[in-house]
């Protein structure tokens, strides 16, 4: 068996982009929730901190009983908005770095990660994560691919009962989480693909009881299919490709 390739310093450095974006996105969510929580305690609902007119709307807010927002509360929220706007600027910079890397990959002799953008339903963030967290590596076979993502099934047997009890979760958690998210999106964006037909047939046979378990199996099959696509050019059966000129990010 061939050893799984470890990332070189340049590859490891590229992974920082998608990982930093995830951290910044989490911080953005926390700041937004904190602002909404402060206002909700005053009976204020419907304020959206991510709107461009957030400061104008903050100045016009009234409490649930019609009072002007207390001065110190308004100042605290203003400082939260300062931090939120810094995060938004950093997110924009990180996403620009990510898009520049994908553009460079697309113009290379072997486009690799940029090939993922040709598949309908896969945007810049999914493509970057899939490539930097797993698909840039060398794998001998599909079992290694699934195992690296922690998507291999864990068998359970008792007497005459033999079934799967979930996945091992021993691999790359970022890649595993991304693939499960992508599997749900695949159902919407690629409804006529062979993988989606397989998913619906299996769920129907189980009476609809194994939808969550089956989505993990779909994520595993989809990851293997994408690995074959970027490494050997094997098209995913029934999948729709984006128009190169009109691709969405």
MODELLER restraints for C-alpha pairs under 7 A, 6 or more apart:
rsr = mdl.restraints
at = mdl.atoms
rsr.add(forms.Gaussian(group=physical.xy_distance, feature=features.Distance(at['CA:2:A'], at['CA:140:A']), mean=6.16, stdev=0.5))
rsr.add(forms.Gaussian(group=physical.xy_distance, feature=features.Distance(at['CA:4:A'], at['CA:137:A']), mean=7.00, stdev=0.5))
rsr.add(forms.Gaussian(group=physical.xy_distance, feature=features.Distance(at['CA:4:A'], at['CA:138:A']), mean=6.06, stdev=0.5))
rsr.add(forms.Gaussian(group=physical.xy_distance, feature=features.Distance(at['CA:4:A'], at['CA:139:A']), mean=6.07, stdev=0.5))
rsr.add(forms.Gaussian(group=physical.xy_distance, feature=features.Distance(at['CA:5:A'], at['CA:137:A']), mean=5.50, stdev=0.5))
rsr.add(forms.Gaussian(group=physical.xy_distance, feature=features.Distance(at['CA:5:A'], at['CA:138:A']), mean=5.52, stdev=0.5))
rsr.add(forms.Gaussian(group=physical.xy_distance, feature=features.Distance(at['CA:14:A'], at['CA:132:A']), mean=6.91, stdev=0.5))
rsr.add(forms.Gaussian(group=physical.xy_distance, feature=features.Distance(at['CA:15:A'], at['CA:132:A']), mean=5.28, stdev=0.5))
rsr.add(forms.Gaussian(group=physical.xy_distance, feature=features.Distance(at['CA:15:A'], at['CA:133:A']), mean=6.85, stdev=0.5))
rsr.add(forms.Gaussian(group=physical.xy_distance, feature=features.Distance(at['CA:17:A'], at['CA:94:A']), mean=6.38, stdev=0.5))
rsr.add(forms.Gaussian(group=physical.xy_distance, feature=features.Distance(at['CA:17:A'], at['CA:98:A']), mean=6.50, stdev=0.5))
rsr.add(forms.Gaussian(group=physical.xy_distance, feature=features.Distance(at['CA:18:A'], at['CA:128:A']), mean=6.76, stdev=0.5))
rsr.add(forms.Gaussian(group=physical.xy_distance, feature=features.Distance(at['CA:18:A'], at['CA:129:A']), mean=6.08, stdev=0.5))
rsr.add(forms.Gaussian(group=physical.xy_distance, feature=features.Distance(at['CA:21:A'], at['CA:91:A']), mean=6.36, stdev=0.5))
rsr.add(forms.Gaussian(group=physical.xy_distance, feature=features.Distance(at['CA:21:A'], at['CA:94:A']), mean=6.52, stdev=0.5))
rsr.add(forms.Gaussian(group=physical.xy_distance, feature=features.Distance(at['CA:24:A'], at['CA:87:A']), mean=6.53, stdev=0.5))
rsr.add(forms.Gaussian(group=physical.xy_distance, feature=features.Distance(at['CA:24:A'], at['CA:91:A']), mean=6.53, stdev=0.5))
rsr.add(forms.Gaussian(group=physical.xy_distance, feature=features.Distance(at['CA:28:A'], at['CA:84:A']), mean=6.28, stdev=0.5))
rsr.add(forms.Gaussian(group=physical.xy_distance, feature=features.Distance(at['CA:28:A'], at['CA:87:A']), mean=6.53, stdev=0.5))
rsr.add(forms.Gaussian(group=physical.xy_distance, feature=features.Distance(at['CA:31:A'], at['CA:80:A']), mean=6.64, stdev=0.5))
rsr.add(forms.Gaussian(group=physical.xy_distance, feature=features.Distance(at['CA:31:A'], at['CA:84:A']), mean=6.34, stdev=0.5))
rsr.add(forms.Gaussian(group=physical.xy_distance, feature=features.Distance(at['CA:32:A'], at['CA:49:A']), mean=6.08, stdev=0.5))
rsr.add(forms.Gaussian(group=physical.xy_distance, feature=features.Distance(at['CA:35:A'], at['CA:77:A']), mean=6.22, stdev=0.5))
rsr.add(forms.Gaussian(group=physical.xy_distance, feature=features.Distance(at['CA:39:A'], at['CA:45:A']), mean=6.99, stdev=0.5))
rsr.add(forms.Gaussian(group=physical.xy_distance, feature=features.Distance(at['CA:42:A'], at['CA:63:A']), mean=5.37, stdev=0.5))
rsr.add(forms.Gaussian(group=physical.xy_distance, feature=features.Distance(at['CA:42:A'], at['CA:64:A']), mean=6.13, stdev=0.5))
rsr.add(forms.Gaussian(group=physical.xy_distance, feature=features.Distance(at['CA:43:A'], at['CA:63:A']), mean=5.61, stdev=0.5))
rsr.add(forms.Gaussian(group=physical.xy_distance, feature=features.Distance(at['CA:43:A'], at['CA:64:A']), mean=4.13, stdev=0.5))
rsr.add(forms.Gaussian(group=physical.xy_distance, feature=features.Distance(at['CA:44:A'], at['CA:63:A']), mean=5.70, stdev=0.5))
rsr.add(forms.Gaussian(group=physical.xy_distance, feature=features.Distance(at['CA:44:A'], at['CA:64:A']), mean=5.69, stdev=0.5))
rsr.add(forms.Gaussian(group=physical.xy_distance, feature=features.Distance(at['CA:48:A'], at['CA:54:A']), mean=6.89, stdev=0.5))
rsr.add(forms.Gaussian(group=physical.xy_distance, feature=features.Distance(at['CA:61:A'], at['CA:68:A']), mean=6.88, stdev=0.5))
rsr.add(forms.Gaussian(group=physical.xy_distance, feature=features.Distance(at['CA:61:A'], at['CA:69:A']), mean=6.73, stdev=0.5))
rsr.add(forms.Gaussian(group=physical.xy_distance, feature=features.Distance(at['CA:62:A'], at['CA:68:A']), mean=4.85, stdev=0.5))
rsr.add(forms.Gaussian(group=physical.xy_distance, feature=features.Distance(at['CA:62:A'], at['CA:69:A']), mean=5.74, stdev=0.5))
rsr.add(forms.Gaussian(group=physical.xy_distance, feature=features.Distance(at['CA:63:A'], at['CA:69:A']), mean=6.05, stdev=0.5))
rsr.add(forms.Gaussian(group=physical.xy_distance, feature=features.Distance(at['CA:99:A'], at['CA:124:A']), mean=6.82, stdev=0.5))
rsr.add(forms.Gaussian(group=physical.xy_distance, feature=features.Distance(at['CA:102:A'], at['CA:114:A']), mean=5.69, stdev=0.5))
rsr.add(forms.Gaussian(group=physical.xy_distance, feature=features.Distance(at['CA:105:A'], at['CA:111:A']), mean=5.04, stdev=0.5))
rsr.add(forms.Gaussian(group=physical.xy_distance, feature=features.Distance(at['CA:105:A'], at['CA:112:A']), mean=6.81, stdev=0.5))
rsr.add(forms.Gaussian(group=physical.xy_distance, feature=features.Distance(at['CA:105:A'], at['CA:113:A']), mean=6.58, stdev=0.5))
rsr.add(forms.Gaussian(group=physical.xy_distance, feature=features.Distance(at['CA:105:A'], at['CA:114:A']), mean=5.69, stdev=0.5))
rsr.add(forms.Gaussian(group=physical.xy_distance, feature=features.Distance(at['CA:106:A'], at['CA:114:A']), mean=4.99, stdev=0.5))
rsr.add(forms.Gaussian(group=physical.xy_distance, feature=features.Distance(at['CA:112:A'], at['CA:230:A']), mean=5.70, stdev=0.5))
rsr.add(forms.Gaussian(group=physical.xy_distance, feature=features.Distance(at['CA:113:A'], at['CA:127:A']), mean=6.38, stdev=0.5))
rsr.add(forms.Gaussian(group=physical.xy_distance, feature=features.Distance(at['CA:113:A'], at['CA:131:A']), mean=5.61, stdev=0.5))
rsr.add(forms.Gaussian(group=physical.xy_distance, feature=features.Distance(at['CA:115:A'], at['CA:230:A']), mean=6.48, stdev=0.5))
rsr.add(forms.Gaussian(group=physical.xy_distance, feature=features.Distance(at['CA:116:A'], at['CA:122:A']), mean=6.57, stdev=0.5))
rsr.add(forms.Gaussian(group=physical.xy_distance, feature=features.Distance(at['CA:116:A'], at['CA:127:A']), mean=5.62, stdev=0.5))
rsr.add(forms.Gaussian(group=physical.xy_distance, feature=features.Distance(at['CA:117:A'], at['CA:123:A']), mean=5.88, stdev=0.5))
rsr.add(forms.Gaussian(group=physical.xy_distance, feature=features.Distance(at['CA:117:A'], at['CA:124:A']), mean=6.78, stdev=0.5))
rsr.add(forms.Gaussian(group=physical.xy_distance, feature=features.Distance(at['CA:117:A'], at['CA:127:A']), mean=6.37, stdev=0.5))
rsr.add(forms.Gaussian(group=physical.xy_distance, feature=features.Distance(at['CA:118:A'], at['CA:241:A']), mean=5.39, stdev=0.5))
rsr.add(forms.Gaussian(group=physical.xy_distance, feature=features.Distance(at['CA:118:A'], at['CA:242:A']), mean=5.12, stdev=0.5))
rsr.add(forms.Gaussian(group=physical.xy_distance, feature=features.Distance(at['CA:118:A'], at['CA:244:A']), mean=6.68, stdev=0.5))
rsr.add(forms.Gaussian(group=physical.xy_distance, feature=features.Distance(at['CA:119:A'], at['CA:240:A']), mean=6.43, stdev=0.5))
rsr.add(forms.Gaussian(group=physical.xy_distance, feature=features.Distance(at['CA:119:A'], at['CA:241:A']), mean=4.52, stdev=0.5))
rsr.add(forms.Gaussian(group=physical.xy_distance, feature=features.Distance(at['CA:119:A'], at['CA:242:A']), mean=5.72, stdev=0.5))
rsr.add(forms.Gaussian(group=physical.xy_distance, feature=features.Distance(at['CA:120:A'], at['CA:189:A']), mean=6.49, stdev=0.5))
rsr.add(forms.Gaussian(group=physical.xy_distance, feature=features.Distance(at['CA:120:A'], at['CA:240:A']), mean=5.83, stdev=0.5))
rsr.add(forms.Gaussian(group=physical.xy_distance, feature=features.Distance(at['CA:120:A'], at['CA:241:A']), mean=5.22, stdev=0.5))
rsr.add(forms.Gaussian(group=physical.xy_distance, feature=features.Distance(at['CA:120:A'], at['CA:242:A']), mean=5.13, stdev=0.5))
rsr.add(forms.Gaussian(group=physical.xy_distance, feature=features.Distance(at['CA:121:A'], at['CA:185:A']), mean=6.81, stdev=0.5))
rsr.add(forms.Gaussian(group=physical.xy_distance, feature=features.Distance(at['CA:121:A'], at['CA:186:A']), mean=6.58, stdev=0.5))
rsr.add(forms.Gaussian(group=physical.xy_distance, feature=features.Distance(at['CA:121:A'], at['CA:189:A']), mean=5.40, stdev=0.5))
rsr.add(forms.Gaussian(group=physical.xy_distance, feature=features.Distance(at['CA:123:A'], at['CA:248:A']), mean=6.59, stdev=0.5))
rsr.add(forms.Gaussian(group=physical.xy_distance, feature=features.Distance(at['CA:123:A'], at['CA:249:A']), mean=4.66, stdev=0.5))
rsr.add(forms.Gaussian(group=physical.xy_distance, feature=features.Distance(at['CA:124:A'], at['CA:249:A']), mean=5.26, stdev=0.5))
rsr.add(forms.Gaussian(group=physical.xy_distance, feature=features.Distance(at['CA:130:A'], at['CA:175:A']), mean=6.43, stdev=0.5))
rsr.add(forms.Gaussian(group=physical.xy_distance, feature=features.Distance(at['CA:133:A'], at['CA:175:A']), mean=5.88, stdev=0.5))
rsr.add(forms.Gaussian(group=physical.xy_distance, feature=features.Distance(at['CA:134:A'], at['CA:175:A']), mean=6.83, stdev=0.5))
rsr.add(forms.Gaussian(group=physical.xy_distance, feature=features.Distance(at['CA:135:A'], at['CA:227:A']), mean=6.23, stdev=0.5))
rsr.add(forms.Gaussian(group=physical.xy_distance, feature=features.Distance(at['CA:139:A'], at['CA:145:A']), mean=6.25, stdev=0.5))
rsr.add(forms.Gaussian(group=physical.xy_distance, feature=features.Distance(at['CA:142:A'], at['CA:224:A']), mean=5.76, stdev=0.5))
rsr.add(forms.Gaussian(group=physical.xy_distance, feature=features.Distance(at['CA:145:A'], at['CA:224:A']), mean=6.51, stdev=0.5))
rsr.add(forms.Gaussian(group=physical.xy_distance, feature=features.Distance(at['CA:146:A'], at['CA:152:A']), mean=5.51, stdev=0.5))
rsr.add(forms.Gaussian(group=physical.xy_distance, feature=features.Distance(at['CA:146:A'], at['CA:220:A']), mean=5.94, stdev=0.5))
rsr.add(forms.Gaussian(group=physical.xy_distance, feature=features.Distance(at['CA:146:A'], at['CA:224:A']), mean=6.97, stdev=0.5))
rsr.add(forms.Gaussian(group=physical.xy_distance, feature=features.Distance(at['CA:147:A'], at['CA:171:A']), mean=6.24, stdev=0.5))
rsr.add(forms.Gaussian(group=physical.xy_distance, feature=features.Distance(at['CA:148:A'], at['CA:171:A']), mean=4.74, stdev=0.5))
rsr.add(forms.Gaussian(group=physical.xy_distance, feature=features.Distance(at['CA:148:A'], at['CA:172:A']), mean=6.12, stdev=0.5))
rsr.add(forms.Gaussian(group=physical.xy_distance, feature=features.Distance(at['CA:149:A'], at['CA:171:A']), mean=4.63, stdev=0.5))
rsr.add(forms.Gaussian(group=physical.xy_distance, feature=features.Distance(at['CA:149:A'], at['CA:172:A']), mean=4.86, stdev=0.5))
rsr.add(forms.Gaussian(group=physical.xy_distance, feature=features.Distance(at['CA:149:A'], at['CA:173:A']), mean=6.80, stdev=0.5))
rsr.add(forms.Gaussian(group=physical.xy_distance, feature=features.Distance(at['CA:149:A'], at['CA:175:A']), mean=5.68, stdev=0.5))
rsr.add(forms.Gaussian(group=physical.xy_distance, feature=features.Distance(at['CA:149:A'], at['CA:176:A']), mean=5.06, stdev=0.5))
rsr.add(forms.Gaussian(group=physical.xy_distance, feature=features.Distance(at['CA:150:A'], at['CA:167:A']), mean=6.61, stdev=0.5))
rsr.add(forms.Gaussian(group=physical.xy_distance, feature=features.Distance(at['CA:150:A'], at['CA:168:A']), mean=5.55, stdev=0.5))
rsr.add(forms.Gaussian(group=physical.xy_distance, feature=features.Distance(at['CA:150:A'], at['CA:169:A']), mean=4.30, stdev=0.5))
rsr.add(forms.Gaussian(group=physical.xy_distance, feature=features.Distance(at['CA:150:A'], at['CA:170:A']), mean=4.92, stdev=0.5))
rsr.add(forms.Gaussian(group=physical.xy_distance, feature=features.Distance(at['CA:150:A'], at['CA:171:A']), mean=3.90, stdev=0.5))
rsr.add(forms.Gaussian(group=physical.xy_distance, feature=features.Distance(at['CA:150:A'], at['CA:172:A']), mean=6.29, stdev=0.5))
rsr.add(forms.Gaussian(group=physical.xy_distance, feature=features.Distance(at['CA:150:A'], at['CA:176:A']), mean=6.33, stdev=0.5))
rsr.add(forms.Gaussian(group=physical.xy_distance, feature=features.Distance(at['CA:151:A'], at['CA:167:A']), mean=5.29, stdev=0.5))
rsr.add(forms.Gaussian(group=physical.xy_distance, feature=features.Distance(at['CA:151:A'], at['CA:168:A']), mean=6.44, stdev=0.5))
rsr.add(forms.Gaussian(group=physical.xy_distance, feature=features.Distance(at['CA:151:A'], at['CA:169:A']), mean=6.49, stdev=0.5))
rsr.add(forms.Gaussian(group=physical.xy_distance, feature=features.Distance(at['CA:151:A'], at['CA:176:A']), mean=6.72, stdev=0.5))
rsr.add(forms.Gaussian(group=physical.xy_distance, feature=features.Distance(at['CA:151:A'], at['CA:220:A']), mean=5.72, stdev=0.5))
rsr.add(forms.Gaussian(group=physical.xy_distance, feature=features.Distance(at['CA:152:A'], at['CA:167:A']), mean=5.34, stdev=0.5))
rsr.add(forms.Gaussian(group=physical.xy_distance, feature=features.Distance(at['CA:152:A'], at['CA:168:A']), mean=5.96, stdev=0.5))
rsr.add(forms.Gaussian(group=physical.xy_distance, feature=features.Distance(at['CA:153:A'], at['CA:164:A']), mean=6.14, stdev=0.5))
rsr.add(forms.Gaussian(group=physical.xy_distance, feature=features.Distance(at['CA:153:A'], at['CA:166:A']), mean=5.69, stdev=0.5))
rsr.add(forms.Gaussian(group=physical.xy_distance, feature=features.Distance(at['CA:153:A'], at['CA:167:A']), mean=4.43, stdev=0.5))
rsr.add(forms.Gaussian(group=physical.xy_distance, feature=features.Distance(at['CA:153:A'], at['CA:168:A']), mean=6.33, stdev=0.5))
rsr.add(forms.Gaussian(group=physical.xy_distance, feature=features.Distance(at['CA:154:A'], at['CA:164:A']), mean=5.59, stdev=0.5))
rsr.add(forms.Gaussian(group=physical.xy_distance, feature=features.Distance(at['CA:154:A'], at['CA:165:A']), mean=5.67, stdev=0.5))
rsr.add(forms.Gaussian(group=physical.xy_distance, feature=features.Distance(at['CA:154:A'], at['CA:166:A']), mean=5.64, stdev=0.5))
rsr.add(forms.Gaussian(group=physical.xy_distance, feature=features.Distance(at['CA:154:A'], at['CA:167:A']), mean=5.35, stdev=0.5))
rsr.add(forms.Gaussian(group=physical.xy_distance, feature=features.Distance(at['CA:154:A'], at['CA:168:A']), mean=5.82, stdev=0.5))
rsr.add(forms.Gaussian(group=physical.xy_distance, feature=features.Distance(at['CA:155:A'], at['CA:163:A']), mean=5.83, stdev=0.5))
rsr.add(forms.Gaussian(group=physical.xy_distance, feature=features.Distance(at['CA:155:A'], at['CA:164:A']), mean=4.42, stdev=0.5))
rsr.add(forms.Gaussian(group=physical.xy_distance, feature=features.Distance(at['CA:155:A'], at['CA:165:A']), mean=6.01, stdev=0.5))
rsr.add(forms.Gaussian(group=physical.xy_distance, feature=features.Distance(at['CA:156:A'], at['CA:162:A']), mean=5.85, stdev=0.5))
rsr.add(forms.Gaussian(group=physical.xy_distance, feature=features.Distance(at['CA:156:A'], at['CA:163:A']), mean=5.41, stdev=0.5))
rsr.add(forms.Gaussian(group=physical.xy_distance, feature=features.Distance(at['CA:156:A'], at['CA:164:A']), mean=5.60, stdev=0.5))
rsr.add(forms.Gaussian(group=physical.xy_distance, feature=features.Distance(at['CA:156:A'], at['CA:165:A']), mean=5.94, stdev=0.5))
rsr.add(forms.Gaussian(group=physical.xy_distance, feature=features.Distance(at['CA:157:A'], at['CA:163:A']), mean=6.43, stdev=0.5))
rsr.add(forms.Gaussian(group=physical.xy_distance, feature=features.Distance(at['CA:179:A'], at['CA:219:A']), mean=5.38, stdev=0.5))
rsr.add(forms.Gaussian(group=physical.xy_distance, feature=features.Distance(at['CA:179:A'], at['CA:223:A']), mean=6.89, stdev=0.5))
rsr.add(forms.Gaussian(group=physical.xy_distance, feature=features.Distance(at['CA:180:A'], at['CA:215:A']), mean=6.97, stdev=0.5))
rsr.add(forms.Gaussian(group=physical.xy_distance, feature=features.Distance(at['CA:180:A'], at['CA:216:A']), mean=6.14, stdev=0.5))
rsr.add(forms.Gaussian(group=physical.xy_distance, feature=features.Distance(at['CA:180:A'], at['CA:219:A']), mean=5.31, stdev=0.5))
rsr.add(forms.Gaussian(group=physical.xy_distance, feature=features.Distance(at['CA:183:A'], at['CA:215:A']), mean=6.46, stdev=0.5))
rsr.add(forms.Gaussian(group=physical.xy_distance, feature=features.Distance(at['CA:183:A'], at['CA:218:A']), mean=6.25, stdev=0.5))
rsr.add(forms.Gaussian(group=physical.xy_distance, feature=features.Distance(at['CA:183:A'], at['CA:219:A']), mean=5.08, stdev=0.5))
rsr.add(forms.Gaussian(group=physical.xy_distance, feature=features.Distance(at['CA:187:A'], at['CA:196:A']), mean=5.92, stdev=0.5))
rsr.add(forms.Gaussian(group=physical.xy_distance, feature=features.Distance(at['CA:190:A'], at['CA:239:A']), mean=6.02, stdev=0.5))
rsr.add(forms.Gaussian(group=physical.xy_distance, feature=features.Distance(at['CA:190:A'], at['CA:240:A']), mean=6.61, stdev=0.5))
rsr.add(forms.Gaussian(group=physical.xy_distance, feature=features.Distance(at['CA:192:A'], at['CA:238:A']), mean=6.10, stdev=0.5))
rsr.add(forms.Gaussian(group=physical.xy_distance, feature=features.Distance(at['CA:193:A'], at['CA:237:A']), mean=6.02, stdev=0.5))
rsr.add(forms.Gaussian(group=physical.xy_distance, feature=features.Distance(at['CA:193:A'], at['CA:238:A']), mean=3.95, stdev=0.5))
rsr.add(forms.Gaussian(group=physical.xy_distance, feature=features.Distance(at['CA:193:A'], at['CA:239:A']), mean=5.00, stdev=0.5))
rsr.add(forms.Gaussian(group=physical.xy_distance, feature=features.Distance(at['CA:194:A'], at['CA:237:A']), mean=5.68, stdev=0.5))
rsr.add(forms.Gaussian(group=physical.xy_distance, feature=features.Distance(at['CA:194:A'], at['CA:238:A']), mean=5.69, stdev=0.5))
rsr.add(forms.Gaussian(group=physical.xy_distance, feature=features.Distance(at['CA:199:A'], at['CA:214:A']), mean=6.71, stdev=0.5))
rsr.add(forms.Gaussian(group=physical.xy_distance, feature=features.Distance(at['CA:199:A'], at['CA:218:A']), mean=6.69, stdev=0.5))
rsr.add(forms.Gaussian(group=physical.xy_distance, feature=features.Distance(at['CA:203:A'], at['CA:210:A']), mean=6.02, stdev=0.5))
rsr.add(forms.Gaussian(group=physical.xy_distance, feature=features.Distance(at['CA:203:A'], at['CA:211:A']), mean=5.80, stdev=0.5))
rsr.add(forms.Gaussian(group=physical.xy_distance, feature=features.Distance(at['CA:203:A'], at['CA:214:A']), mean=7.00, stdev=0.5))
rsr.add(forms.Gaussian(group=physical.xy_distance, feature=features.Distance(at['CA:225:A'], at['CA:236:A']), mean=6.14, stdev=0.5))
rsr.add(forms.Gaussian(group=physical.xy_distance, feature=features.Distance(at['CA:228:A'], at['CA:234:A']), mean=5.55, stdev=0.5))
rsr.add(forms.Gaussian(group=physical.xy_distance, feature=features.Distance(at['CA:229:A'], at['CA:235:A']), mean=5.65, stdev=0.5))
rsr.add(forms.Gaussian(group=physical.xy_distance, feature=features.Distance(at['CA:229:A'], at['CA:236:A']), mean=6.99, stdev=0.5))
